Amino acid sequence: MFLNLKDLKLVFLLFVLHVEFMQTTDNGGVFDIPCPTPICICQDRHREAICSGEYIPRMPARVTQITFMNGQIKILSGITMANLTNSSITMLNFSNNGIQKMEADAFSHVTTIVQLNICKEQILKPIDIRNALKNIKPNRLRSISFTDNAWTEVPIDMFDTLLNRKSKSIRLTGNNFNVCNLSTFSNVEKLIKLKLQQNQIKTVILGYLQNIHRLDLGYNDISDLPSFCFHDTSNSKMPNLTFLSLAFNSLKNIRPLKCLPRLTELRLEQNLLKRIQTNTFAYLNSLKKLYLMAVGRKNLETLEKGAFNSTSLIYLSLRECNFHFDKLNHSALADLFSNCRNLQHLDLAQNVINPGRILLGPLLYPLEKLKYLNLELTKLTYLPNQVFSKMYLLETLSINSNKIYGWDEARIFDNVTTLQELDVSNNYIKVVNKSSIPPQLLSSLRRINLATNQFSCTCHQMWFVNWLRSSKIEIVNYPKRYRCVQPPALNGMQLKDYKPTIESCTLWNPLFTIAISMAVFGFIIIVSITVFVRCYTNLKNYIYLLKVSRRQRQGYLPLDNSEDYEYHAFVVYCDANRLWVHNEFVKKLENEEGFKLCIHHRDFAVGETIIGNVDTLLKKSWKVVVIMSNAFAKSEWCQWEVDIVQERRRRQGREVFLLIMLENINSKNMTSPLRTLLDSTPHLKYKTGMGEDLFWKAVTEGLRKPIGQPPISVL
C-alpha cells in the first residue's frame, strides 16, 4: 500500500505534534507548560524561576522557587496569584516590584509555601502583610524575611496569626523604627531565630520569648540594654537563648549580665564601651564565646579587676581595642585572666602590650589551655624568657607586625610541642639561627611565616638560608618576601640567592690561638708530670750518668785506678737478693762488660772469718757496690757492712760508692745511717722494661768513673 504526498504531510504533522506533546509532559505523563519566557528565566533544571513583569504567570510543575524582582506588580491578591494555584512553590520572593497593596487573600491559593521573603517593597504597608499572613492556612511556613522595606513601625500583633504555627525564623532588617518591642514576637511559639539588624533601633523592650535561641540586634543604635530578668528575679525572659548579638551599636555601659542561663555566644564588638566592669560576664555560666573587638570605638580605657571572671569562657576577642596594658600594675595583670583558665582562643591584636618583657609574663601566665593566641600589632619589641612555656596545647601563635628584634634563644618556646602555625612576619628580626627554633618546635610546625623581616645576610644567617631551602614545612610568602636588608651591598637580594659556605664563613679568631696555646701548654704540663712520675727512676739514673760523663770530659785524673786492684768492686747485698745479684748483676757486668766483682758467696776465703774476709777483700776492691732493698734495710748484718764501708767513703770520697736500690724502702724499715747514706750519695734505681738499658749503662759508667772528689789533678 502506497501513501500519497498529502497523507505523508499529515503523518509528519502528527509526529511533530506528538514530539511537542511529549516535551510538555512530565515523567508521569501529566501535561506541563514551558518556562514563561521572556517574563521569566528558569534555571536549575526548571526548579527555580526569576521573573520580572506586570503579572504572575503560570509556572512549570517542577518550579519550587520563584523570585519576582524589579517588576510592576501593583497588587497582590487571590486573583493576581491565581496562576500559582496547585503549584509546588516552597520559596516565594518579592523584591522591588513597587507593590502598593496586598489583599488578605493574597496567599490563599499558595498551599505549599515554606519560606516567604519580601524585600525593598517600601510602599507596601506592614498591616497588609499582617492580614495576608492570617490566610496562609497550611502549617508549613518556616521562615519569614522582611528586609529593606523602610518600615517605621511594626504592629504589635504583626505575627499573632503565627500562633500554633511552625515558623522558626523571622528576619526583619533594613527598616527605620526606633523602638523595638520584642513582645511582637511572643506569640510565635516555635520561633528559634530572630534577626533585627540595621533597623536604627534605639530602644529595645524585651518580651517573653521562651524558645528563642538566636537573637541578632546588631547594627542598630541601642545605647542601653534592659534586664533579661523578670522583675529583678532570677527568672529569665529568654531562658533558651544561646546566641546574642549587640554588635555595632551605641552601648556605653553594660551592667553585669544575668538571667541568660544558656547563653554561649555574646557579640559586643564596635560599641562605645570605655570600661568593662567587674563581673560583667561572671553570671553567664554557659558563656563560651565573647566578642569585644574595637569597643570604645577602638579606645577601651579601663578593665576593672575581675572583668573577665568566667570559668566557662573558651573564646575571647579584644582585637582593635587599643587598650594600654601598661596601665595595669603587676597584680592587676596577673588577675585579669586568672579566672579564665579554660580559655582556648585569645585575640589581643591591635592593643598596646609594651614593654612585653614586663607585661606578657603575668598577663598570660594563667592561660595554660590556650590553643590560639594572637598578639599582632601590639607594639611588642621583645619576648620574655619562657613566656609560652606553660601553654602545652598551643597550636597557633601570631606575633606579626610588631617591632620584635629577638628573644632568649630556644627558651622562649620551652615545652611548646604542639604549635602548628607560627606567624612572626613583618618584624625587625635580623638573624634566625638553630637555637631560635628548637627541634621540638620544628617537629610540630606545619606552617610558618617569617616574611618581611630585616634580614641580615651575613655568615650568621647560614643555618637559616639552608633551612629555608630544605624545609618541608609550609613557608608563607617564600621566597618573594624574604630579602636581605643588610649589608647595603646585598640590600634587596632574596635569601634563596644568598649562598654562604663554611669555607667563606670560617674566620680565624685570635681567641682560638690563645685557647689552642693554653691547651697545648696544659697538655705538655700533663705529659711532663706523667713522664716524671712514671720515669722518675730513669731520670735519676740518667742524671747520674750525665755527671759521670761530664767529669770524664773535664779530664779528672785519679790518684789510683782500677788497674791497681784485683777487683773492680766489692758487692754488699742481702742474702734475700742473692738470685738477682748472681743471675742479673754479676752475669751482666762480668760476662758482657768485663768487670771483676767480689761476691762473698763466691770469693770469701774458706776458714777465714767474715770480718777478716771483708777487711782483706775491701782492700783488693777499687769500689764498693751497695745493693739496697727492704730486706737489706731490715738485716743487722747488712747494716754492719754499711758501717764498715763508710770508712772507705770517708777516705776516698763518695765516688767510691755505687748505690743501687732494687725497690723503694718503706719508712718503717729505713734506718738513720741508711738515710744519711742515701741523702749524701747519688744512687741508681733498678727498673725493668723501659729504662732498663739506661740503668745498666749508668752502672757501667759509674764503675768506670775515676775516684777523686775534689779532683786531684787536671789534664
C-alpha positions in Angstrom: 0.0 0.0 0.0 1.5 3.4 -1.0 0.8 6.8 0.6 0.3 9.9 -1.5 2.0 13.2 -0.7 -1.0 14.6 1.2 -1.0 11.6 3.5 2.7 11.9 4.1 2.3 15.5 5.2 -0.4 14.5 7.6 1.7 11.8 9.2 4.6 14.2 9.6 2.4 16.8 11.2 1.0 14.2 13.7 4.6 13.2 14.5 5.7 16.8 15.3 2.6 17.3 17.5 3.5 14.1 19.3 7.0 15.2 19.9 5.9 18.6 21.3 3.3 16.9 23.5 6.0 14.6 24.9 8.2 17.5 25.6 5.5 19.3 27.6 4.6 16.3 29.8 6.2 15.3 33.0 7.6 11.9 33.7 4.2 10.7 34.8 2.7 11.8 31.6 0.9 14.8 33.2 0.6 17.8 31.0 3.1 20.6 31.8 3.9 24.0 30.3 7.2 25.5 29.3 9.1 28.3 31.2 7.1 31.6 30.6 9.8 33.5 28.7 10.6 36.3 28.3 9.0 37.3 31.6 10.8 34.6 33.5 14.2 32.8 33.3 14.1 29.2 34.6 17.3 27.6 35.9 18.5 24.6 37.9 16.5 22.2 35.6 13.4 24.4 35.9 13.4 24.2 39.7 14.0 28.0 40.1 12.4 30.9 38.2 13.4 34.5 38.2 10.7 36.8 36.8 10.1 40.5 36.1 6.9 41.8 34.7 3.4 43.1 35.3 1.7 39.9 36.2 2.4 36.5 37.7 2.4 33.7 35.0 1.8 30.0 35.3 4.9 28.0 36.1 6.2 24.6 35.1 5.4 22.0 37.6 9.0 21.5 38.5 9.5 25.1 39.8 9.7 25.2 43.6 11.4 28.6 44.0 10.1 31.9 42.4 11.6 35.4 42.6 9.6 38.3 41.3 12.0 41.3 41.1 12.1 44.8 39.5 8.6 44.2 38.1 5.4 46.3 38.1 3.1 44.1 40.2 0.9 46.7 41.9 -1.5 44.5 43.8 -1.1 41.0 45.3 -4.4 39.3 45.7 -6.0 35.9 45.3 -6.7 36.9 41.6 -3.2 38.0 40.7 -1.7 35.0 42.5 -4.3 32.5 40.9 -1.7 31.2 38.4 0.2 29.7 41.3 -2.8 27.6 42.4 -1.9 23.9 42.9 1.7 24.7 42.3 4.6 23.2 44.3 6.1 26.5 45.3 8.1 26.3 48.6 10.0 29.6 48.4 8.4 32.9 47.3 10.4 36.1 46.9 9.2 39.6 46.1 11.8 42.3 45.6 11.5 45.9 44.4 8.3 45.4 42.4 6.5 48.6 43.6 3.7 46.6 45.3 1.2 49.0 46.7 -1.4 46.7 48.1 -1.6 43.2 49.4 -5.1 41.7 49.8 -5.9 39.5 52.7 -6.4 36.5 50.4 -3.1 37.0 48.5 -1.6 33.7 49.7 -4.9 31.7 49.9 -4.0 29.7 46.8 -0.4 29.0 47.7 -0.6 25.9 49.8 3.0 24.7 49.9 5.0 27.8 50.8 7.8 27.2 53.4 9.8 30.5 53.0 8.4 34.0 52.3 10.7 36.9 51.5 9.5 40.5 50.9 12.3 42.9 50.1 12.5 46.6 49.1 8.7 46.9 48.8 8.7 50.3 50.5 5.2 51.3 49.6 3.7 48.2 51.0 2.3 48.6 54.5 3.1 46.1 57.3 -0.6 45.9 58.2 -1.4 44.5 54.8 1.2 41.8 55.2 -0.2 41.0 58.7 -3.7 40.5 57.2 -2.4 38.3 54.4 -0.5 36.1 56.9 -3.8 35.2 58.6 -4.9 33.4 55.5 -1.9 31.2 55.0 -3.8 28.1 56.1 -1.3 25.3 55.8 1.0 24.9 58.7 4.2 24.8 56.6 5.6 28.3 56.8 9.0 28.1 58.5 10.9 31.2 57.6 9.8 34.8 57.1 12.1 37.7 55.9 11.0 41.3 55.5 14.1 43.3 54.6 14.8 46.9 53.4 11.2 47.9 53.3 11.8 51.2 55.2 9.1 50.5 57.8 8.9 53.0 60.7 6.9 50.6 62.9 5.7 47.1 63.2 2.2 46.4 64.6 2.3 44.7 68.0 0.1 41.9 66.6 2.0 41.6 63.4 2.8 37.9 63.9 -0.1 36.9 66.1 -1.5 34.8 63.3 1.5 32.6 63.5 0.3 31.3 66.9 0.5 27.5 66.9 2.4 27.6 63.6 5.8 26.0 63.0 7.5 29.2 61.9 11.1 29.1 63.3 12.9 32.0 61.8 12.0 35.7 61.3 14.3 38.2 59.7 13.3 41.9 59.9 16.2 44.1 58.8 16.9 47.3 57.0 14.0 49.4 58.4 13.6 52.7 60.2 11.9 52.1 63.5 13.5 53.5 66.7 11.6 51.3 69.2 11.5 47.6 69.0 9.1 45.7 71.3 10.1 42.1 71.3 6.7 41.2 72.6 5.6 41.5 69.0 7.1 38.0 68.5 5.9 36.4 71.7 3.0 34.5 70.1 5.4 32.8 67.6 5.7 29.8 69.9 8.2 27.9 67.7 10.4 30.9 67.0 14.1 30.0 67.3 15.9 32.7 65.2 15.1 36.4 65.3 17.3 38.8 63.2 16.7 42.5 63.7 19.8 44.1 62.1 20.1 47.6 60.6 16.7 48.9 61.8 18.1 52.1 63.5 16.7 50.7 66.8 17.5 52.9 69.8 15.3 51.3 72.4 14.6 47.7 73.0 11.6 46.4 75.0 12.2 42.8 76.0 9.3 40.3 75.8 9.0 36.7 76.9 10.4 34.5 74.2 10.6 31.1 75.6 12.1 29.2 72.7 14.2 31.8 71.1 17.8 30.5 70.6 19.4 33.2 68.5 18.7 37.0 68.7 20.6 39.4 66.5 20.2 43.1 67.3 23.4 44.2 65.6 24.0 47.3 63.5 21.4 49.5 65.3 21.7 52.5 67.7 21.0 50.8 71.0 22.5 52.7 73.9 21.1 50.9 76.8 20.3 47.2 77.4 17.4 46.3 79.6 17.4 43.4 82.1 16.7 39.9 80.9 15.3 39.1 84.3 11.6 39.3 85.3 11.1 42.0 87.9 14.5 41.7 89.5 14.2 37.9 89.9 16.4 35.2 88.5 13.6 34.1 86.1 14.7 34.7 82.5 12.7 36.3 79.7 14.7 34.2 77.2 15.7 31.0 79.1 16.8 29.2 76.0 18.8 32.0 74.3 22.2 30.7 73.2 23.3 33.5 70.8 23.0 37.2 71.4 24.5 39.9 69.1 24.6 43.6 70.0 27.5 44.4 67.7 27.8 47.8 66.1 25.5 49.7 68.5 26.0 52.6 70.8 26.3 50.8 74.2 28.3 53.0 76.6 27.9 50.8 79.6 26.9 47.2 80.4 25.8 46.2 83.8 26.6 42.6 84.8 24.5 40.4 82.6 22.2 37.9 84.3 19.3 35.6 83.6 20.7 34.1 80.4 21.4 30.6 81.7 22.1 29.0 78.3 23.9 31.9 76.5 27.0 30.5 74.9 27.9 33.3 72.4 27.8 37.1 73.0 28.9 39.7 70.4 29.5 43.2 71.7 32.1 44.5 69.1 32.1 48.0 67.9 30.2 49.6 70.7 31.1 52.8 72.7 32.2 50.9 75.8 35.0 52.6 77.6 35.0 50.4 80.7 34.5 46.7 81.3 33.2 46.4 84.9 33.9 43.7 87.4 31.9 40.5 87.0 30.2 41.8 83.8 30.1 38.2 82.5 30.5 36.2 85.7 26.8 35.2 85.9 26.7 33.8 82.3 27.6 30.3 83.4 27.3 28.8 79.9 29.2 31.6 78.1 31.9 30.2 75.7 32.5 32.9 73.1 32.8 36.6 73.8 33.5 39.2 71.1 34.7 42.7 72.2 36.5 43.8 69.1 37.0 47.6 68.7 34.9 48.5 71.7 35.1 52.1 72.8 35.4 52.9 69.1 38.9 51.4 69.3 39.8 53.2 72.5 39.0 51.0 75.5 40.1 52.8 78.7 39.5 50.6 81.7 39.5 46.9 82.5 38.4 46.5 86.1 39.6 43.8 88.3 37.7 40.6 87.6 36.3 42.0 84.3 36.6 38.6 82.7 35.6 36.3 85.6 34.2 33.4 83.6 35.3 29.8 84.1 33.2 28.7 81.1 34.8 31.1 78.6 36.7 29.4 75.7 36.9 32.2 73.1 37.7 35.9 73.8 38.5 38.6 71.3 39.7 42.0 72.4 41.0 42.9 68.9 41.4 46.6 67.9 40.5 47.9 71.4 43.8 49.9 71.6 43.9 49.2 75.3 47.2 50.1 77.0 48.0 47.1 79.2 50.8 49.1 80.8 48.1 50.9 82.7 47.7 47.8 84.8 50.1 47.0 87.7 51.6 43.6 88.1 48.8 42.4 90.4 46.1 43.6 88.0 47.8 41.9 85.1 48.1 38.6 86.9 44.4 38.9 88.0 42.9 39.8 84.6 42.7 36.3 83.2 43.1 34.4 86.4 39.5 33.1 86.3 39.6 32.3 82.6 41.7 29.1 83.0 39.6 27.3 80.3 40.3 29.9 77.7 41.5 28.3 74.4 41.3 31.2 71.9 42.6 34.7 72.8 42.9 37.6 70.3 44.7 40.7 71.7 45.7 42.1 68.3 46.0 45.9 67.9 46.3 46.7 71.6 49.4 48.0 73.3 51.5 45.4 75.2 54.8 47.3 75.6 57.2 46.6 77.3 56.4 43.0 76.6 59.4 41.8 78.7 57.4 43.0 81.8 53.8 42.7 80.8 53.4 39.4 78.9 54.5 37.1 81.6 51.9 37.9 84.3 49.2 38.5 81.7 49.5 35.1 80.0 50.7 33.0 82.9 47.2 31.6 84.0 46.3 30.6 80.4 47.6 27.0 80.3 44.9 25.7 77.9 45.3 28.2 75.1 45.3 26.8 71.6 45.2 30.1 69.7 47.0 33.3 70.6 47.1 36.5 68.5 49.5 39.3 69.5 49.8 41.1 66.2 50.2 44.8 66.1 50.7 45.1 69.9 54.0 47.1 69.7 56.0 44.2 71.2 59.7 44.7 71.0 61.0 41.6 72.9 59.6 38.3 74.0 60.5 37.4 77.6 62.0 34.1 78.6 59.7 31.1 78.9 56.6 33.3 78.2 54.9 30.4 76.4 56.3 27.6 78.4 53.1 26.7 80.2 51.0 26.6 77.0 51.2 22.9 76.5 48.3 22.9 74.0 49.2 26.0 71.9 48.6 25.4 68.2 48.5 28.8 66.6 50.7 31.8 67.5 50.6 35.1 65.7 53.1 37.9 66.7 53.4 39.5 63.3 53.6 43.3 62.6 55.4 44.2 65.7 58.9 45.5 66.5 60.4 42.3 67.7 64.1 42.0 67.2 64.7 38.8 69.0 64.2 36.6 72.0 66.1 34.5 74.6 67.0 31.8 72.0 65.3 28.5 72.4 64.0 29.0 75.9 61.1 31.2 74.6 59.5 28.0 73.3 60.3 25.7 76.2 57.7 22.9 76.5 55.9 24.2 73.3 55.5 20.9 71.4 52.0 21.3 69.8 52.5 24.5 67.9 51.4 24.1 64.2 51.2 27.7 62.9 53.7 30.5 63.7 53.5 34.0 62.2 56.4 36.3 63.0 56.3 38.2 59.8 56.9 42.0 59.5 59.1 42.4 62.5 62.7 43.6 63.0 64.4 40.1 63.2 67.8 40.1 61.6 69.2 36.6 62.2 67.4 33.3 62.7 69.8 30.6 63.9 69.4 27.0 65.0 68.7 27.9 68.6 65.9 30.3 67.6 63.6 27.5 66.6 64.3 24.4 68.8 63.9 20.9 67.5 60.7 20.1 69.3 59.1 23.2 67.7 60.3 22.2 64.2 58.9 18.8 64.6 55.3 20.1 65.3 55.2 23.1 62.9 53.1 22.8 59.7 53.2 26.4 58.6 55.5 29.3 59.4 55.6 33.0 58.3 58.8 34.9 58.7 58.3 37.2 55.7 59.3 40.9 55.6 61.8 40.9 58.4 65.0 42.9 58.5 67.2 40.0 57.5 71.0 40.4 57.7 72.8 38.4 55.0 76.0 37.5 56.9 77.5 34.2 57.8 75.4 34.1 61.0 72.4 33.5 58.6 73.9 30.3 57.1 71.7 27.9 59.1 68.5 29.8 58.2 69.1 30.1 54.5 70.0 26.4 54.2 66.9 25.5 56.3 64.6 27.6 54.1 65.8 25.6 51.0 65.4 22.2 52.6 62.4 22.5 55.0 59.3 20.6 54.3 57.2 23.0 56.4 55.0 25.4 54.5 56.9 28.7 54.5 54.4 31.5 53.8 55.4 34.0 51.1 58.8 32.3 50.4 60.9 33.3 48.6 59.3 36.5 47.4 59.2 38.4 50.7 62.4 37.0 52.3 65.1 39.6 51.3 68.4 40.9 52.6 68.4 44.4 54.2 72.0 44.4 55.4 74.7 44.8 54.3 73.9 47.6 51.9 75.7 45.8 49.0 73.1 42.9 49.3 70.0 45.0 50.1 67.1 43.6 48.2 68.6 40.2 47.4 66.3 37.2 48.0 67.6 34.9 50.7 67.3 32.0 48.3 70.1 33.6 46.3 72.4 34.2 49.2 74.6 31.1 49.5 77.3 31.4 52.1 79.7 28.5 52.5 81.6 27.1 55.5 84.9 28.0 53.9 83.9 31.6 53.3 82.5 32.0 56.7 85.3 30.4 58.8 87.3 33.4 60.1 90.3 32.8 62.4 89.6 34.3 65.8 92.6 35.4 67.9 90.9 33.8 70.8 91.3 30.5 69.0 95.1 31.0 69.1 95.0 31.7 72.8 92.8 28.7 73.5 95.0 26.4 71.5 98.2 27.7 73.1 96.7 27.2 76.5 95.5 23.7 75.6 99.0 22.8 74.2 100.7 24.2 77.3 98.3 22.3 79.5 98.9 19.1 77.5 102.7 19.5 77.8 102.4 20.0 81.6 100.3 16.9 82.0 102.6 14.8 79.8 105.6 16.1 81.7 104.1 15.3 85.1 103.1 11.9 83.8 106.6 11.2 82.4 108.2 12.4 85.6 106.0 10.2 87.8 106.4 7.2 85.6 110.1 7.7 84.7 111.4 9.2 87.9 113.9 6.3 88.4 115.2 6.5 84.9 115.6 10.3 85.2 117.7 9.9 88.3 119.8 7.2 86.6 120.2 9.5 83.6 121.3 12.4 85.7 123.8 10.2 87.5 125.2 9.1 84.1 125.5 12.7 82.9 127.5 13.6 85.9 129.9 10.7 85.3 130.3 11.6 81.6 130.8 15.3 82.4 133.6 14.6 84.8 135.3 12.3 82.3 135.1 15.0 79.6 136.6 17.5 82.0 139.6 15.2 82.4 139.7 14.4 86.1 142.6 12.1 86.9 142.5 9.8 90.0 145.4 9.1 92.3 144.7 5.4 91.7 142.7 3.4 89.2 141.1 0.0 88.7 144.3 -1.5 87.5 145.8 -1.2 90.9 143.2 -3.5 92.4 142.2 -7.2 91.9 138.5 -6.4 91.9 136.6 -3.6 90.2 134.1 -3.6 93.1 133.2 -5.2 96.3 129.5 -6.0 96.3 127.5 -5.6 99.5 124.0 -7.2 99.3 121.5 -9.1 101.3 121.1 -12.9 101.0 117.4 -12.3 100.1 118.6 -10.6 96.9 121.3 -13.2 96.0 119.4 -14.6 93.0 119.2 -11.1 91.4 122.8 -10.3 92.2 124.1 -13.6 90.8 121.8 -14.1 87.8 121.4 -10.5 86.7 124.0 -8.1 88.2 127.1 -10.3 88.1 126.3 -12.0 84.9 125.7 -8.7 83.1 128.8 -6.9 84.4 131.3 -9.8 84.3 130.2 -11.6 81.1 129.2 -8.6 79.0 131.2 -5.6 80.3 134.4 -7.4 81.5 134.3 -6.3 85.2 135.5 -8.5 88.0 133.4 -8.3 91.1 134.0 -9.6 94.6 131.0 -11.6 95.8 131.1 -13.0 99.3 129.3 -16.3 98.4 132.0 -16.9 95.8 135.2 -15.1 96.7 135.4 -15.3 100.5 138.4 -17.5 101.7 137.4 -20.7 103.4 138.4 -20.9 107.0 138.8 -17.1 107.3 136.4 -15.1 109.5 133.8 -13.0 107.8 135.3 -9.8 109.3 138.7 -10.9 108.0 137.4 -11.7 104.6 135.6 -8.3 104.4 138.7 -6.4 105.5 141.0 -8.2 103.1 138.8 -8.1 100.0 137.8 -4.4 100.5 141.5 -3.6 100.2 141.6 -5.5 96.9 138.5 -3.8 95.5 138.6 -0.4 93.7 135.0 0.5 94.5 132.1 -0.7 96.7 128.6 -1.5 95.3 125.8 -1.5 97.8 122.5 -3.1 96.6 119.7 -2.0 98.8 116.2 -3.3 99.4 113.7 -3.6 102.2 115.3 -6.9 103.2 118.7 -5.2 103.2 117.4 -2.4 105.5 116.0 -4.9 108.0 119.2 -7.0 108.1 121.6 -6.2 111.0 124.5 -7.8 109.2 124.0 -5.7 106.2 123.8 -2.6 108.4 127.2 -3.6 109.9 128.7 -4.0 106.4 127.5 -0.5 105.6 129.2 0.9 108.7 132.4 -0.9 107.6 132.4 0.5 104.1 131.6 4.0 105.3 135.2 4.3 106.5 136.3 3.7 102.9 133.9 6.5 101.8 135.4 9.0 104.3 138.9 8.3 103.0 138.3 8.3 99.2 135.1 10.3 98.6 131.6 9.4 97.6 132.6 8.2 94.1 134.0 5.1 95.7 130.4 4.1 96.4 127.8 2.9 93.8 124.4 2.7 95.5 121.7 0.7 93.8 118.1 0.5 95.0 116.2 -2.6 93.9 113.0 -1.2 95.4 111.7 1.7 97.4 112.4 1.2 101.1 109.5 1.6 103.4 109.7 4.3 106.1 109.3 1.7 108.9 112.5 -0.1 107.6 114.5 3.0 106.9 117.4 3.4 109.5 119.2 6.6 110.3 122.6 5.5 108.9 120.9 4.3 105.7 119.0 7.6 105.4 122.3 9.5 105.8 123.9 7.4 103.1 121.1 8.0 100.6 120.9 11.7 101.3 124.7 12.2 100.8 125.4 9.9 97.9 123.8 9.7 94.5 122.1 6.4 93.9 120.6 4.4 91.0 117.2 2.7 90.9 116.7 -0.6 89.2 113.7 -0.7 86.8 112.6 -3.3 84.3 111.2 -2.6 80.9 111.5 1.0 79.7 114.7 2.5 81.1 116.4 -0.8 81.9 119.1 -0.2 79.3 119.7 3.3 80.8 120.1 1.7 84.3 122.8 -0.7 83.1 124.7 2.0 81.2 124.7 4.2 84.3 126.0 1.2 86.4 128.8 0.6 83.9 129.8 4.3 83.7 129.6 4.6 87.5 132.0 1.7 88.0 134.4 3.2 85.5 134.2 6.7 87.0 137.5 7.9 88.4 137.8 8.4 92.1 138.7 11.9 93.1 136.5 14.4 94.9 137.6 17.0 94.9 139.8 16.5 91.8 143.5 15.8 92.5 144.8 17.0 89.1 143.5 18.1 85.8 144.8 17.5 82.3 
